[in-house]
Amino acid sequence: MAGTGAVPGSREELEAAVRARLEQVERGLLVAAEANTALVTEAAQHIIRSGGKRFRPLLVATAGGLGEVPAEERLVVAAEVVELTHVASLYHDDVMDEAQLRRGAQSANRRWQNSVAILVGDYLFARASDLVADLGPQWVQLQARTFARLVQGQIAETVGPGEGVDPLGHHLAVLADKTGSLIATSCVFGGMAAGLPQPALDALGAYGEEIGLVFQLSDDLIDITSDTTGKEPGTDLRAGVPTLPTLMLAASDDPEDVDLTRLIGSDLSDAGRLDEALTRLRAHPVIERAREHVRGRAEVAKQHLAVLPDVPAREALAELADQLVDRVA
């Protein structure tokens, strides 16, 4: 048996425990977003009430199953902390991107105004900090370092790659900071609540970093390849947002690729031009190259799990990596 030993329990028991934890998190998020005025409460709960994948709390709750007797209260609080941090960053992202919608509803910056959206994001960051302070200095330090990476990633994305910097490498670095860092912290928080030793926490962090990139890079592909996600295909393409396939394509010096890159870089507000760009991209070998890149990262992520206890939670984390890859199969 690999890892640090066996933990009793079945997959069914793990799934029941995860569901129960996430139900508590859902209630706790709304409580944490309450303020001393109706306006701030409504604005702070706006994105929370619109739902979401709750991917980060899921990772906390699942990684908590790696221990024999996880600290349940800490697991729930930690899951609330990472989701509040994520939601807070969305308020800021929507202002930066001048977004109109968020999760199918009017974005906070459109419903109120940019200054309110920014301050509400700050408020939720403060609430996350308040909650994590009860968990101890090690938790606070990890949360603070994660927050710093989130900010640095947003700045790097806003400024763009500097002269002589590989655009694809820059894109991956931005995603590592903006997405990978918080997903890695979610995994580590779960392991900390489970009482795992430092080598196991390091492995969870490395797994989370890779899964974060798999999560975001699969979204890069879905923007181009999928018609069934509820999100309009080519949204990022039309907005000129760099993605894994378009950056891979831009690195090619093949004349046909150069022509397609020019089309992608042109004004795609016209539906006909956007459809042409999508059709040509979907038929291009770069899509399979991008899929292979995502698959490779998912395999690396699963390799990091080898040192963890051979229990249902480890199996669930490995399956999660496969599920993210299946989204772009």
BELSULZI-V399411 format. One record per residue. N is the residue number from 1. PHI is phi in whole degrees, 0 to 359 (NA if undefined). Layout:
n: (N N)
phi: (PHI PHI)
//
This chain:
n: (1 2 3 4 5 6 7 8 9 10 11 12 13 14 15 16 17 18 19 20 21 22 23 24 25 26 27 28 29 30 31 32 33 34 35 36 37 38 39 40 41 42 43 44 45 46 47 48 49 50 51 52 53 54 55 56 57 58 59 60 61 62 63 64 65 66 67 68 69 70 71 72 73 74 75 76 77 78 79 80 81 82 83 84 85 86 87 88 89 90 91 92 93 94 95 96 97 98 99 100 101 102 103 104 105 106 107 108 109 110 111 112 113 114 115 116 117 118 119 120 121 122 123 124 125 126 127 128 129 130 131 132 133 134 135 136 137 138 139 140 141 142 143 144 145 146 147 148 149 150 151 152 153 154 155 156 157 158 159 160 161 162 163 164 165 166 167 168 169 170 171 172 173 174 175 176 177 178 179 180 181 182 183 184 185 186 187 188 189 190 191 192 193 194 195 196 197 198 199 200 201 202 203 204 205 206 207 208 209 210 211 212 213 214 215 216 217 218 219 220 221 222 223 224 225 226 227 228 229 230 231 232 233 234 235 236 237 238 239 240 241 242 243 244 245 246 247 248 249 250 251 252 253 254 255 256 257 258 259 260 261 262 263 264 265 266 267 268 269 270 271 272 273 274 275 276 277 278 279 280 281 282 283 284 285 286 287 288 289 290 291 292 293 294 295 296 297 298 299 300 301 302 303 304 305 306 307 308 309 310 311 312 313 314 315 316 317 318 319 320 321 322 323 324 325 326 327 328 329)
phi: (NA 279 83 260 124 274 240 294 127 258 296 297 294 298 297 294 295 297 300 296 297 292 296 295 299 301 291 293 297 293 295 296 274 290 227 270 226 296 297 294 299 299 292 289 271 303 287 301 291 278 91 134 288 54 296 291 300 299 293 301 295 285 298 298 283 281 257 291 227 295 282 301 297 294 302 294 297 297 295 295 298 291 287 299 297 298 298 302 294 293 300 292 301 295 292 300 270 53 291 261 231 216 56 82 243 301 293 297 293 278 288 250 192 303 297 294 299 298 292 293 301 300 299 291 301 296 295 297 295 298 294 291 298 287 271 124 301 297 292 297 298 295 298 295 294 293 301 299 292 302 294 298 295 295 296 298 294 294 284 87 291 285 298 83 269 296 301 292 299 297 301 295 293 299 294 299 283 285 242 298 297 286 292 297 297 301 296 294 303 299 294 296 294 278 76 284 286 302 302 291 295 298 295 296 296 294 301 297 301 291 296 299 290 300 301 281 292 293 295 304 287 300 302 261 263 254 248 237 267 92 263 299 301 80 299 292 300 296 278 76 281 295 224 306 296 290 288 298 297 296 282 275 252 296 306 294 292 298 296 292 298 297 300 297 277 271 288 254 292 286 299 294 291 296 297 297 298 297 298 291 294 298 272 272 301 297 295 291 297 293 300 296 298 295 300 298 294 296 294 299 302 294 297 295 283 300 275 276 304 279 225 305 295 295 299 295 294 294 295 298 298 295 296 294 292 299 298 244 293)
//
